[in-house]
Amino acid sequence: MAKTRPYRVFLTRNAERDLEDLYDYIAQGTSPLRAAQVVRKLQKEVLALALQPERGSWPAELLELGIRDFRQISLRPYRLIYRVIDRQVFVLLIVDGRRDLRALLERRLLGA
């Protein structure tokens, strides 16, 4: 059985900033320990995309616009939005899903 080559996974600067902001927000609201646990869990999901990037669903907010270029992984309440191009995965957005995602996705991903 042939082993498939893993995809290369990249965090964009915006996604890196999202992780930092989430850490700060959780650390202030609960504790630095809890913030570190959440960030580690999100980082683990990012790394897992190297083996199965197509497992994510399409964000409903983008499907409504007919856009299927982006996928998401949900770790309630957080969502990782990414794009697969060739054998590369670009994580573009890591956000609390309780936010107004339509406006955020349009601004961040579509440049609207």
Backbone bond lengths (Angstrom), bond angles and torsions (degrees), N, CA, C in turn:
res aa  C-N    CA-C-N  psi(-1)  N-CA   C-N-CA  omega(-1)  CA-C   N-CA-C  phi
1 M - - - 1.449 - - 1.530 109.34 -
2 A 1.312 116.61 123.80 1.457 121.34 -178.49 1.521 110.57 -75.67
3 K 1.299 114.46 137.13 1.459 120.19 178.81 1.522 108.59 -89.80
4 T 1.339 116.66 131.75 1.456 119.22 -179.93 1.516 110.28 -80.29
5 R 1.300 114.56 143.41 1.451 121.66 179.62 1.526 109.26 -72.63
6 P 1.311 118.19 133.26 1.467 119.34 179.80 1.532 111.50 -68.28
7 Y 1.309 114.37 154.09 1.452 121.49 174.37 1.523 108.49 -77.44
8 R 1.317 116.60 157.35 1.464 120.92 172.73 1.521 106.98 -91.65
9 V 1.312 116.24 133.76 1.467 121.70 -177.02 1.523 109.04 -113.82
10 F 1.322 114.61 132.34 1.461 121.15 179.86 1.518 109.82 -127.04
11 L 1.327 115.60 137.67 1.464 121.61 170.37 1.525 106.78 -95.13
12 T 1.318 117.29 126.26 1.460 119.29 174.78 1.531 108.60 -71.47
13 R 1.303 115.68 166.67 1.474 119.13 177.39 1.519 111.00 -60.17
14 N 1.338 115.89 -39.13 1.467 118.91 178.18 1.522 110.92 -61.89
15 A 1.326 118.29 -41.84 1.464 121.48 179.58 1.526 110.57 -66.88
16 E 1.324 117.27 -38.81 1.469 120.07 176.09 1.528 109.80 -61.21
17 R 1.320 115.91 -43.73 1.467 120.95 178.92 1.531 110.35 -64.24
18 D 1.337 116.06 -38.35 1.467 119.80 177.48 1.523 110.63 -58.95
19 L 1.338 117.18 -44.46 1.469 120.68 178.86 1.521 111.35 -62.11
20 E 1.321 116.15 -43.35 1.470 120.05 178.66 1.523 110.76 -62.26
21 D 1.325 116.68 -44.22 1.468 120.89 179.76 1.528 111.52 -64.24
22 L 1.347 116.27 -41.25 1.468 119.66 177.58 1.528 110.52 -62.55
23 Y 1.332 116.09 -43.74 1.462 119.53 178.42 1.533 109.84 -57.51
24 D 1.335 116.37 -50.73 1.468 120.53 -178.34 1.527 111.44 -58.98
25 Y 1.320 116.45 -44.88 1.460 121.25 -178.20 1.532 111.28 -62.68
26 I 1.326 116.33 -47.07 1.472 120.24 -179.01 1.527 110.78 -68.77
27 A 1.333 117.26 -40.21 1.465 121.28 -179.90 1.525 110.96 -61.03
28 Q 1.327 116.46 -39.25 1.467 120.37 179.25 1.520 111.51 -73.28
29 G 1.336 116.45 -36.21 1.458 120.37 -176.16 1.514 114.03 -81.54
30 T 1.324 116.92 -33.29 1.467 119.95 -179.30 1.521 110.23 -126.33
31 S 1.337 116.64 -79.11 1.465 119.71 179.06 1.522 110.40 -164.07
32 P 1.331 116.54 156.04 1.463 119.72 175.85 1.538 112.11 -60.68
33 L 1.324 117.20 -33.36 1.462 120.35 178.67 1.525 110.47 -63.37
34 R 1.309 117.20 -47.00 1.468 121.33 178.68 1.536 110.16 -63.33
35 A 1.324 116.66 -40.75 1.469 120.71 178.94 1.529 110.23 -61.21
36 A 1.315 117.08 -43.44 1.470 120.91 179.61 1.528 110.82 -64.14
37 Q 1.327 117.37 -38.69 1.467 120.88 178.73 1.527 111.00 -62.96
38 V 1.319 117.00 -44.30 1.467 121.51 -179.40 1.528 109.82 -64.40
39 V 1.319 116.82 -46.14 1.467 120.41 -179.32 1.526 110.83 -63.09
40 R 1.330 117.99 -41.47 1.478 120.47 177.41 1.524 111.42 -60.94
41 K 1.324 116.66 -41.63 1.461 121.16 178.90 1.531 110.71 -63.00
42 L 1.312 117.20 -43.10 1.460 121.41 177.87 1.530 110.88 -65.55
43 Q 1.326 117.34 -41.25 1.464 121.00 178.56 1.532 110.95 -63.77
44 K 1.315 116.79 -37.42 1.461 120.99 177.61 1.532 110.65 -62.06
45 E 1.326 116.82 -41.30 1.463 120.80 177.66 1.523 111.40 -65.82
46 V 1.323 116.35 -38.23 1.462 120.31 177.27 1.527 109.64 -60.64
47 L 1.312 117.29 -47.55 1.466 121.03 -179.47 1.529 111.92 -64.29
48 A 1.331 117.22 -33.87 1.462 121.05 179.78 1.524 112.27 -65.41
49 L 1.321 117.24 -20.59 1.458 120.34 178.29 1.524 112.14 -64.58
50 A 1.321 117.67 -19.10 1.464 121.02 179.00 1.524 111.88 -62.88
51 L 1.318 116.70 -27.87 1.461 120.54 -177.52 1.518 113.55 -101.24
52 Q 1.317 117.58 -28.63 1.472 120.61 -177.41 1.528 111.87 -143.03
53 P 1.314 117.82 66.51 1.474 118.71 -177.07 1.527 113.68 -70.50
54 E 1.311 117.92 -23.79 1.464 120.33 -177.67 1.529 112.84 -81.02
55 R 1.326 117.69 -1.59 1.464 120.19 -177.06 1.524 113.53 -72.52
56 G 1.303 116.71 -19.80 1.460 120.08 -178.51 1.515 112.42 -73.47
57 S 1.316 114.89 156.35 1.469 120.92 178.10 1.525 109.61 -90.65
58 W 1.325 115.92 167.87 1.455 120.65 175.13 1.526 108.42 -84.33
59 P 1.335 117.92 135.64 1.463 119.68 176.86 1.533 110.80 -62.24
60 A 1.321 116.30 128.16 1.469 121.58 -177.31 1.527 111.66 -57.57
61 E 1.336 116.32 -36.23 1.461 120.14 -178.74 1.530 111.62 -62.03
62 L 1.336 116.49 -32.17 1.461 120.59 179.19 1.524 111.75 -87.67
63 L 1.323 116.25 -32.78 1.473 119.31 176.41 1.524 110.86 -59.86
64 E 1.329 115.98 -37.04 1.466 120.57 178.19 1.521 111.57 -59.88
65 L 1.326 116.49 -25.64 1.460 121.95 178.91 1.529 111.36 -95.48
66 G 1.338 116.67 2.94 1.460 121.17 -179.66 1.516 113.75 79.20
67 I 1.328 117.41 18.50 1.464 121.91 -177.09 1.526 109.75 -100.63
68 R 1.335 115.47 122.55 1.461 121.58 178.50 1.530 111.20 -123.07
69 D 1.303 116.88 27.96 1.458 121.22 -179.50 1.523 112.85 -86.46
70 F 1.325 116.48 -14.31 1.459 121.39 -174.52 1.524 109.97 -120.92
71 R 1.316 115.29 151.38 1.469 121.38 177.02 1.524 108.10 -127.44
72 Q 1.333 114.38 169.75 1.462 119.10 179.26 1.519 110.53 -142.65
73 I 1.306 113.99 151.96 1.464 123.40 169.44 1.520 104.99 -119.92
74 S 1.315 116.60 131.36 1.460 120.78 179.65 1.517 110.36 -106.34
75 L 1.298 115.12 129.11 1.464 124.36 170.59 1.516 104.55 -127.49
76 R 1.294 115.85 82.20 1.457 121.69 -170.50 1.514 112.53 -43.02
77 P 1.324 115.79 129.78 1.452 128.41 4.49 1.535 113.39 -92.41
78 Y 1.330 117.96 11.12 1.461 120.99 -173.43 1.524 112.12 -92.69
79 R 1.335 113.93 150.78 1.464 120.54 177.80 1.523 109.11 -131.21
80 L 1.329 115.09 135.11 1.457 121.44 173.89 1.525 106.86 -106.17
81 I 1.299 117.32 121.78 1.456 122.17 179.69 1.525 107.35 -106.85
82 Y 1.329 115.56 129.73 1.456 119.46 -175.62 1.514 111.28 -144.77
83 R 1.323 114.52 168.90 1.459 121.72 179.24 1.520 108.48 -132.93
84 V 1.316 116.31 137.92 1.457 122.00 177.96 1.525 107.71 -105.63
85 I 1.323 115.20 124.21 1.465 121.74 177.76 1.520 106.81 -131.14
86 D 1.330 115.21 116.45 1.460 121.59 -174.58 1.528 108.49 56.33
87 R 1.311 118.12 -121.91 1.470 120.78 179.93 1.528 110.27 -109.55
88 Q 1.333 114.78 34.40 1.451 121.06 179.32 1.523 109.92 -126.55
89 V 1.330 115.12 142.93 1.457 121.84 178.26 1.526 107.01 -118.90
90 F 1.319 115.49 125.87 1.459 121.18 179.02 1.520 108.61 -112.61
91 V 1.338 116.39 112.20 1.460 120.97 176.75 1.522 106.32 -83.15
92 L 1.329 114.65 119.12 1.461 120.86 -171.44 1.518 113.85 -103.46
93 L 1.321 116.57 -26.61 1.455 120.07 -171.26 1.525 109.26 -153.74
94 I 1.311 116.34 132.16 1.468 122.46 173.18 1.518 104.98 -128.85
95 V 1.334 115.05 114.99 1.459 117.51 -168.31 1.527 111.21 -145.38
96 D 1.305 114.85 155.46 1.453 121.51 172.29 1.524 106.97 -72.52
97 G 1.311 117.15 121.14 1.458 122.39 -175.78 1.515 115.01 -65.87
98 R 1.326 118.39 -7.38 1.462 120.93 178.85 1.528 112.09 -83.30
99 R 1.325 116.43 -5.47 1.468 120.49 178.11 1.523 110.29 -78.23
100 D 1.320 116.23 169.68 1.471 121.53 175.61 1.521 107.26 -74.77
101 L 1.323 115.03 90.91 1.454 119.59 -173.46 1.521 113.65 -73.55
102 R 1.305 117.12 -30.40 1.471 118.27 179.97 1.528 110.11 -57.22
103 A 1.318 117.26 -51.76 1.465 121.55 -178.76 1.532 110.74 -64.28
104 L 1.317 116.53 -42.55 1.459 120.72 -179.25 1.528 111.49 -64.70
105 L 1.330 116.94 -44.50 1.468 120.14 179.50 1.525 110.97 -65.30
106 E 1.311 116.97 -42.40 1.468 119.26 178.74 1.517 111.19 -61.73
107 R 1.320 116.89 -42.79 1.456 120.92 -178.78 1.525 111.57 -70.08
108 R 1.333 117.18 -47.87 1.463 120.99 -172.70 1.518 112.62 -79.87
109 L 1.334 118.16 -42.65 1.457 120.43 -173.87 1.520 113.73 -94.48
110 L 1.321 116.61 -32.47 1.448 119.64 -174.30 1.536 112.89 -106.54
111 G 1.323 116.24 -3.80 1.462 120.52 178.79 1.508 114.21 65.48
112 A 1.347 116.21 26.43 1.473 119.66 -178.63 1.509 111.17 -83.97
